[in-house]
């Protein structure tokens, strides 16, 4: 037992030195900061995912494409979160500790802000879209009689695309801003893994938003049309594991036009299928494929493609969300706002006679500042100070 206690100090960076204690504290504080960061991410994940799905379900029983869930759970929930844990500790020991409070004001604000701004972003984008004359609401179950077993096709709407981009963007952005170094971990630029994954997600999301319909778009059912949805069957591996979305027909709002016309010939619940190239059988009195009722904004067949002007409007909304959340983390949680609160808390601790109470050393007043949770002060005391 004695050997195990002494060994960390007998195998230090410079031989036998108590400086190793500093290394242990630096590592411990960096580990604590990382644990709190990942905790905050998963709480944001739970609240944001549940809220967006609830909004879409209540509004029009809409879901999102199957590969949206795979990407979120594997790409962000596993890969990106793993890269969050790869940040190293700072070279110098900070004069105060990171928060260890799961329900303190600092932790709650780091959870509430990205969650609330994500919901506001989605609602703002939805309201903007609802005001457009080209928008058509589609409830897949009631409007086109989509069977419950075809849940993966309930994402072929205008609304689900906004939900998908907002949800994925908010999760990737939250994971990234929670990896900022601050005073306990090295600068995020040294964590090349999280930077790479973040860049990939941002590029992919804005590619989906701004580019014409393609096979890639149809994997995630964003700016997708029936033509490219069928072409996606060339993506053999993805099509193999698909439950029906990849390589099949796209059941956008325009299907309602064809279905109403097919009802006049005795088929009120007709749905497109690949046998007839995802169009009504030849000879039936239906709107032609190239009519503006069926194909528009450069897309062929039923689609959820946005006009170019609206894509750039959405781009501005999503960029604003990104900037606001980065600014909140750097200016409020880790920047001048936190410094002001920390100084106010230090003065309050001195006034209450808590200086030197916790650690008894010259930096003990800093130990009871914004980011700590100990006997003398708490995050709640900080916000009241």
C-alpha distance (Angstrom), angle and dihedral (degrees) to the residues before:
residue distance angle dihedral
X1 . . .
X2 3.79 . .
X3 3.81 91.4 .
X4 3.80 91.9 52.1
X5 3.79 91.1 52.9
X6 3.80 94.2 48.0
X7 3.80 98.0 41.8
X8 3.84 97.1 81.1
X9 3.81 89.0 58.0
X10 3.81 95.6 41.9
X11 3.81 93.5 54.1
X12 3.78 99.6 43.8
X13 3.78 129.0 138.0
X14 3.79 92.2 -88.9
X15 3.76 101.4 29.0
X16 3.77 118.5 -99.7
X17 3.78 104.8 7.9
X18 3.78 137.7 136.0
X19 3.80 87.3 -138.0
X20 3.78 84.3 88.6
X21 3.80 86.6 73.8
X22 3.80 87.8 66.0
X23 3.81 90.1 51.4
X24 3.78 90.9 51.6
X25 3.80 92.0 49.9
X26 3.82 92.2 47.4
X27 3.79 90.9 51.1
X28 3.78 92.2 45.1
X29 3.79 93.8 50.2
X30 3.82 91.9 47.0
X31 3.80 89.1 49.9
X32 3.80 91.5 49.8
X33 3.81 91.7 48.6
X34 3.82 90.0 50.2
X35 3.80 92.5 48.3
X36 3.79 91.5 51.8
X37 3.83 90.1 46.8
X38 3.81 93.5 53.5
X39 3.80 90.5 43.9
X40 3.80 89.7 54.2
X41 3.80 91.1 49.2
X42 3.79 94.8 53.1
X43 3.80 92.6 46.9
X44 3.82 89.7 51.2
X45 3.81 87.5 47.3
X46 3.79 92.1 54.2
X47 3.80 96.5 46.1
X48 3.81 96.7 41.4
X49 3.80 96.2 44.7
X50 3.79 92.8 47.4
X51 3.81 94.0 46.4
X52 3.80 96.3 47.4
X53 3.80 92.9 46.4
X54 3.80 90.2 48.0
X55 3.81 92.2 50.2
X56 3.80 92.4 49.6
X57 3.79 93.2 44.9
X58 3.78 95.4 48.4
X59 3.78 92.8 44.8
X60 3.80 99.9 47.8
X61 3.84 111.0 -19.5
X62 3.81 87.0 -102.5
X63 3.79 125.2 164.8
X64 3.80 132.2 -177.2
X65 3.80 130.8 -111.1
X66 3.78 119.4 -77.4
X67 3.80 95.1 -115.6
X68 3.79 90.2 54.1
X69 3.79 88.1 70.0
X70 3.79 93.6 44.7
X71 3.80 91.2 51.1
X72 3.80 94.0 47.7
X73 3.78 96.7 46.8
X74 3.80 97.4 40.7
X75 3.79 105.0 23.9
X76 3.80 97.4 42.8
X77 3.80 106.8 12.6
X78 3.80 93.8 49.9
X79 3.80 112.8 15.1
X80 3.81 100.7 34.9
X81 3.80 93.6 40.1
X82 3.80 88.8 51.9
X83 3.80 90.0 54.4
X84 3.82 88.4 51.9
X85 3.80 88.7 63.9
X86 3.81 93.7 54.8
X87 3.82 96.7 77.3
X88 3.80 112.6 116.9
X89 3.82 125.7 -138.1
X90 3.79 122.0 -94.6
X91 3.80 118.4 -95.5
X92 3.81 92.9 -119.9
X93 3.79 129.0 55.4
X94 3.80 112.3 -115.7
X95 3.81 119.0 -130.7
X96 3.81 92.9 -123.5
X97 3.78 137.1 42.4
X98 3.82 129.1 -111.6
X99 3.77 116.8 -108.1
X100 3.77 116.4 -86.4
X101 3.81 94.3 -175.4
X102 3.79 116.1 111.8
X103 3.81 93.0 -167.9
X104 3.80 100.6 34.4
X105 3.83 121.3 121.9
X106 3.80 92.9 -104.3
X107 3.80 93.5 53.6
X108 3.78 93.7 41.5
X109 3.81 92.8 49.1
X110 3.83 90.1 49.7
X111 3.81 87.3 55.0
X112 3.80 100.3 38.3
X113 3.80 98.1 48.1
X114 3.84 99.4 58.0
X115 3.80 90.4 39.4
X116 3.81 96.0 50.8
X117 3.81 93.6 42.3
X118 3.82 90.4 49.4
X119 3.81 92.1 53.4
X120 3.81 91.5 45.2
X121 3.81 89.6 48.7
X122 3.79 92.4 52.6
X123 3.81 94.2 45.1
X124 3.79 91.0 47.2
X125 3.80 91.8 50.8
X126 3.80 91.6 45.9
X127 3.80 93.4 49.5
X128 3.78 90.1 49.1
X129 3.80 90.5 51.2
X130 3.81 93.7 46.4
X131 3.80 88.5 57.9
X132 3.83 92.4 59.6
X133 3.80 118.8 99.5
X134 3.83 92.5 -136.8
X135 3.79 94.0 57.5
X136 3.80 116.9 110.7
X137 3.79 121.0 -174.3
X138 3.79 113.3 -134.8
X139 3.79 125.3 -166.8
X140 3.82 100.1 -172.4
X141 3.80 95.3 -158.4
X142 3.80 99.0 47.6
X143 3.81 103.2 25.1
X144 3.81 101.3 46.1
X145 3.83 100.2 13.9
X146 3.80 94.3 -118.3
X147 3.79 112.0 -174.4
X148 3.84 116.9 -117.8
X149 3.82 89.2 -121.3
X150 3.81 88.7 65.8
X151 3.80 92.3 63.6
X152 3.82 91.2 137.7
X153 3.82 89.1 66.2
X154 3.79 93.6 55.3
X155 3.79 86.0 86.2
X156 3.82 93.6 68.4
X157 3.80 93.5 101.2
X158 3.78 138.8 97.6
X159 3.80 91.7 -112.9
X160 3.80 97.3 52.8
X161 3.81 91.6 56.6
X162 3.80 91.6 59.1
X163 3.79 90.3 45.3
X164 3.80 91.8 50.8
X165 3.81 95.4 49.0
X166 3.80 93.9 43.9
X167 3.79 93.8 48.4
X168 3.80 96.5 45.8
X169 3.80 93.1 42.8
X170 3.80 93.6 49.3
X171 3.81 92.9 49.9
X172 3.81 95.2 46.5
X173 3.79 91.7 44.9
X174 3.81 93.1 47.6
X175 3.79 91.4 50.7
X176 3.79 90.2 50.9
X177 3.81 99.9 47.0
X178 3.82 89.7 46.9
X179 3.80 87.5 60.3
X180 3.80 94.8 60.7
X181 3.79 107.1 127.4
X182 3.77 102.0 -129.7
X183 3.80 115.1 168.6
X184 3.81 96.8 -39.6
X185 3.82 106.7 45.0
X186 3.76 131.6 44.0
X187 3.78 120.1 -95.1
X188 3.80 112.2 -70.3
X189 3.81 89.8 -119.9
X190 3.80 88.1 73.5
X191 3.80 90.2 59.2
X192 3.79 97.4 78.2
X193 3.81 92.9 173.4
X194 3.80 96.8 62.8
X195 3.81 90.9 42.5
X196 3.80 91.3 52.9
X197 3.81 95.0 47.5
X198 3.81 91.8 44.8
X199 3.81 91.3 50.7
X200 3.82 90.7 49.5
X201 3.80 92.3 52.0
X202 3.80 94.1 46.5
X203 3.80 91.8 48.0
X204 3.80 92.0 47.1
X205 3.81 95.2 48.3
X206 3.79 95.7 47.6
X207 3.81 89.6 43.2
X208 3.81 88.8 56.5
X209 3.78 90.7 47.7
X210 3.81 100.9 45.3
X211 3.81 106.6 32.1
X212 3.84 129.8 80.9
X213 3.77 119.9 -99.7
X214 3.81 113.6 -64.4
X215 3.78 140.1 157.1
X216 3.81 89.0 -92.1
X217 3.80 90.9 54.1
X218 3.79 90.8 51.2
X219 3.80 93.1 53.7
X220 3.80 87.2 65.6
X221 3.84 95.8 29.2
X222 3.81 94.0 -122.9
X223 3.83 119.5 134.7
X224 3.79 87.3 -10.5
X225 3.81 131.0 151.0
X226 3.78 134.1 -165.9
X227 3.81 94.0 -102.6
X228 3.80 95.6 56.0
X229 3.79 92.0 38.9
X230 3.80 89.3 61.5
X231 3.81 91.6 43.3
X232 3.82 88.5 56.5
X233 3.80 88.5 76.4
X234 3.80 84.1 82.9
X235 3.80 86.2 73.2
X236 3.77 88.0 82.9
X237 3.81 100.7 -176.7
X238 3.80 94.7 46.3
X239 3.79 92.0 44.0
X240 3.81 90.3 49.4
X241 3.79 92.8 58.2
X242 3.80 94.5 38.4
X243 3.79 119.7 109.2
X244 3.79 89.9 -143.5
X245 3.78 110.2 -59.3
X246 3.80 100.0 93.0
X247 3.80 112.2 69.1
X248 3.81 95.1 7.5
X249 3.79 134.8 98.6
X250 3.79 121.4 -65.2
X251 3.79 111.3 -124.6
X252 3.78 101.2 -156.5
X253 3.83 126.5 161.7
X254 3.84 90.7 -84.4
X255 3.81 88.7 71.8
X256 3.80 86.8 76.7
X257 3.83 89.1 66.0
X258 3.79 93.0 53.5
X259 3.80 92.8 41.8
X260 3.81 92.4 53.8
X261 3.81 89.2 50.2
X262 3.80 92.3 46.8
X263 3.83 89.5 51.5
X264 3.80 87.9 65.6
X265 3.82 89.4 62.6
X266 3.80 93.9 47.5
X267 3.82 102.3 -89.5
X268 3.84 106.1 103.3
X269 3.82 94.6 160.8
X270 3.81 97.7 44.6
X271 3.82 115.4 144.9
X272 3.81 129.4 -173.0
X273 3.79 117.0 -97.1
X274 3.78 134.2 -177.0
X275 3.82 91.8 -112.3
X276 3.82 89.7 77.2
X277 3.79 94.7 31.8
X278 3.82 90.9 -97.0
X279 3.82 92.2 -63.8
X280 3.82 134.0 102.1
X281 3.81 115.2 -80.7
X282 3.80 114.7 -83.2
X283 3.79 113.8 -90.6
X284 3.79 97.2 30.0
X285 3.82 116.5 124.9
X286 3.80 97.7 -111.5
X287 3.80 136.3 130.6
X288 3.82 111.4 -80.1
X289 3.79 119.1 -107.5
X290 3.79 93.0 -113.4
X291 3.82 95.1 51.8
X292 3.81 118.4 114.3
X293 3.80 89.2 -118.2
X294 3.82 89.5 65.9
X295 3.81 108.4 21.9
X296 3.81 124.0 37.5
X297 3.80 143.9 142.4
X298 3.81 90.7 35.4
X299 3.80 94.9 -56.0
X300 3.82 125.6 121.4
X301 3.78 120.4 -136.1
X302 3.80 127.1 -12.7
X303 3.80 108.4 -9.5
X304 3.79 147.7 152.5
X305 3.80 95.5 -134.6
X306 3.78 118.9 150.2
X307 3.81 124.3 -140.9
X308 3.80 114.1 -105.5
X309 3.80 94.8 -109.8
X310 3.80 92.1 54.5
X311 3.80 91.8 48.4
X312 3.80 90.1 58.8
X313 3.79 90.9 46.8
X314 3.80 89.2 54.5
X315 3.79 89.6 45.9
X316 3.82 89.7 56.8
X317 3.81 91.2 49.7
X318 3.80 93.6 50.3
X319 3.81 94.0 45.0
X320 3.81 88.2 52.0
X321 3.81 89.6 53.1
X322 3.80 90.8 51.9
X323 3.80 94.8 47.9
X324 3.81 94.2 45.8
X325 3.80 93.0 52.1
X326 3.80 93.6 46.5
X327 3.81 89.4 48.9
X328 3.81 92.4 49.2
X329 3.79 91.8 53.5
X330 3.80 96.3 44.6
X331 3.81 98.5 39.2
X332 3.80 103.1 32.4
X333 3.80 110.2 24.1
X334 3.80 97.9 32.5
X335 3.79 105.7 10.8
X336 3.80 142.5 62.4
X337 3.81 95.4 -44.3
X338 3.81 91.1 57.6
X339 3.83 90.3 45.5
X340 3.80 92.1 53.3
X341 3.79 91.7 48.6
X342 3.78 90.2 47.1
X343 3.81 92.3 54.1
X344 3.80 91.1 46.9
X345 3.78 90.6 51.0
X346 3.79 91.1 48.8
X347 3.81 90.8 54.3
X348 3.78 90.7 46.6
X349 3.80 90.9 51.4
X350 3.81 90.4 50.5
X351 3.80 91.4 48.4
X352 3.79 91.3 51.8
X353 3.78 91.4 48.1
X354 3.79 95.1 -111.1
X355 3.81 94.4 126.1
X356 3.78 107.9 120.3
X357 3.81 92.5 5.0
X358 3.80 98.0 110.7
X359 3.76 106.0 38.3
X360 3.78 103.4 1.6
X361 3.78 93.0 -139.7
X362 3.76 134.3 110.3
X363 3.81 91.9 -92.4
X364 3.78 96.4 44.8
X365 3.80 91.1 105.2
X366 3.80 88.6 59.6
X367 3.78 90.8 49.2
X368 3.79 88.2 66.0
X369 3.80 95.3 53.0
X370 3.78 135.9 109.6
X371 3.75 101.2 -53.7
X372 3.79 102.6 42.4
X373 3.75 136.2 91.5
X374 3.78 113.1 -161.8
X375 3.80 141.7 128.1
X376 3.79 94.7 -79.2
X377 3.78 101.7 48.1
X378 3.77 142.6 1.0
X379 3.78 140.0 -163.2
X380 3.80 88.7 -95.4
X381 3.79 90.0 55.3
X382 3.80 88.6 52.0
X383 3.79 94.4 56.8
X384 3.80 91.5 45.8
X385 3.79 93.1 47.7
